[in-house]
């Protein structure tokens, strides 16, 4: 994986975590912070960090699966070109969906897919053990999310299970600092600043999607 992909993934992950991720997953983290008020600061930190690291693990497993599907070992030549071209189309659709935040995003983040996961959240949220936080974090990583889908599409186009895992790991790890400090960040960020971040993210995502379209097209020739 090249340096440009790594830096782009980090930049987008931080940008999304300050805008989209805080809105979608911030409520979970705030609720856990309130619930852990009676715990020591060190215990709170360990439990919340375990939650986020488990979330990253779920992303990595998904990245491995998508990277494997797009790998050159399974798909070569024209077939690989089709996969990368398809990934480019998905990236562009997600770019517009995440930027506009309308019906398209609601369709992408179909909450019907959450119905099997939410009951498990309710079950393990009642406990304060390390195991429960690990499970909750892993379940969080499986929730429908346009941002996760975007990076999975990048993993698909990467053509490697290792690259797929690395992309998802970098994405997940880059969101942790913001999500760990979600309470203070929520109150500090203005709507104008969030809109500015969304615009930057949209431009980068759109550019990446067009690049994938071009790369896929060249492989099809």
Number of C-alpha atoms within 10 A of each C-alpha: 12 7 8 9 14 14 12 16 23 19 17 23 27 23 22 23 26 22 21 21 22 21 14 11 16 20 14 16 19 17 11 18 20 9 15 17 10 10 12 9 10 8 13 18 15 12 21 22 19 21 26 26 21 22 25 26 20 20 28 28 17 22 30 24 20 25 28 23 22 29 24 16 11 12 16 15 12 15 16 23 24 21 24 30 25 18 25 29 18 19 28 21 20 24 27 17 21 25 21 14 12 11 10 16 19 14 12 16 18 14 13 10 12 15 10 10 15 14 11 13 17 11 11 16 18 10 12 15 11 15 14 19 25 22 19 24 24 21 19 24 24 16 19 16 21 23 22 21 17 22 24 27 26 29 32 28 28 27 24 24 24 18 24 32 25 20 26 27 21 18 27 27 17 21 22 21 13 21 23 18 14 23 16 10 14 16 8 9 12 11 10 9 12 16 13 14 20 22 17 16 23 21 14 17 26 20 16 19 27 17 15 26 23 16 17 24 15 12 16 15 8
